[in-house]
């Protein structure tokens, strides 16, 4: 198991959710702080749900080698349910995209006093340029920006702790003047978890599908979810303690830092803007991939058109959009998560066996490609061929993912004389007699072959 890959998954998971989850702080007020001090407990409950679901969703994405969410939905549920979930996610991707474009406008308006259209238009331009990168680069971009928001939340939390003790009765009165679209507080917590997960599920499945080992992907999701829970609880605590000064603002997290130190606002505005960007690119990229499913040449067209339409809708206003759109999507998210968790529990034994199979495939192919380990024996060649053909996913897709991870591991190892860029050193499964006919990529069809192969780690 690679720590680097697991960390990359965790950071991407955090970064994808945190942009819409609480980077602006408006979400934290409406879902948690508006309930008073008990809202902090609600934030912890929501974080626990998100952490567990992160493990499930990333494992399913890896298991099915998903390149878009519907591939998983149709494999784990009835066609009618899959279609419903697919439509719900498509609506969510678009809705979150235009809400975040509105948030981008509000962020720059609050800090600089600029018209909202400037912030929204700049964000649209950034999204359109970034959308033409491949999924690995998108994952890297999302993950690279995540540490900034972690630092922001920790600084806000430490500062807020210096304000203790506080009069909770006064703070509760101020907090309850804010709009809370979902009540009571514990249902609000569940709704928030559903909201965060339905917003992220499409891109999270794609991220999981970019990794070979479901266990590795799952651990990355769980770790990312735990960190997200801690950050969410700290953000809720910080905003609650300072609620007197920031209630009523569009971007409470920015207002908190403006009150802390005026100059800090000029730093935080770019961090908040970057995290809103994270969510925007994740939403519109995943939406474009889904709409172009089966005709990927149309991806750029769908991506560009939906982004521009979202930009136009964003002028309705950030708080107004959030108060209406978020609760409805949150309930859809609860249904989605329940469906995926049930499917995961049903298919968990097969996923476990497949994870072991893929680890062994990677071990054998690593030996095959390593310049110092010698050739595979005939027995090992037969074993590798058999394992690839037994996998429930498409043979060529599996080979591509294995090749990518092995080449990356060898190329980054300073002790190995291997370069992926050298002529004649192109990794390939061509030396093995593997059937070109794709395996059936559904758990039901996986039955006998998945259960019959026992592979040692």
Order of alpha helices (4+ residues) and beta strands (2+ residues): alpha-alpha-alpha-alpha-alpha-alpha-alpha-alpha-alpha-alpha-alpha-alpha-alpha-alpha-alpha-alpha-alpha-alpha
